[in-house]
């Protein structure tokens, strides 16, 4: 099992899992913002959606660099 986790495939799985965690976190913040009644118009909602995707990629890369 240790060999699988430390192999390239394991690194990819871990990196994508980390991205999923950041994406889920940012999407949750986005929904909290929506729940307050803000950002519900389509252009703002689309911008926030892209911000979640781009932000999660940036946070994933930063996390991988730091760790």
Steps between C-alpha positions, in 0.01 A plus 500: 500500500786736579641446151171598340465821702857611428483415127409753232143373494476550875634855466237578237221356713615698803534824300154461346355418841659814640349700213158349576527606864587859407228510234242371746610755762479796260167383360367486856608860555331590171176341616518681833526823301197394294307415816543859617316612186801637316648408162188332368500669160641281224815701411610518864420134561709400197792716615483345845493152345815574302657653810436171684666297225799729452537558873498130573775440242712783645447380858584142399828607338588716801422215738714257300789748495477564875471131588 
